[in-house]
């Protein structure tokens, strides 16, 4: 069993920055893919960024150049540095971990990010 807990959300002005963190606990295998997703009210959940066990990253076009995903395998944490925030970034942000075998996914409870003047 794996538990994921997000933190770092809050209210920020347009153009501002936030850093989200996801702490993983339980039995964590070495080979995992992790990612950040977000969901605004009335919208579907969408991928923001993902990071492979090798450290290779992928970003949604909407956040490319503004957000940076990172992982610390020793501490079992996942980070998301968000810069130049826009009102359309407002959403609940979720952390996800994918296990290779047996194939399984875990989700955090989410943390609210609100970008508003």
C-alpha positions, 0 to 999 in steps of 0.5 A: 500500500502506498499513500500520497499527500500533496502540500503547498497549494494556496492563493497567489496573484497572477505572475506569482509562483508556488511550489507543490510537494507530494510525500509518498509513504508505504512500500515504494518500489524503485521503478515508478512513474510519477506525475502531477494532474489538475482538475478545475470544477466542471472539467476533466482531470488533465495531465500537467507533468510526468517524470520517469524513473530515469528522470525524463520529464514531459509537460503539457503544452499549457505549462511548458516553460513555466512549470518544472517537475522534479523527484527525490527518490531518496526522500520519496518526494515529488515536486512541482515548481510553478512560475508565471502563474495564470488564472487558468492554472486554478485547479485542484492539483493531484499527485499520482504514482504508477507501479510497474508490477503488478500494475497499479496507480495511487493518487493523493487527495489533492491540493487547491491552487487558486490564481487570482488578483 
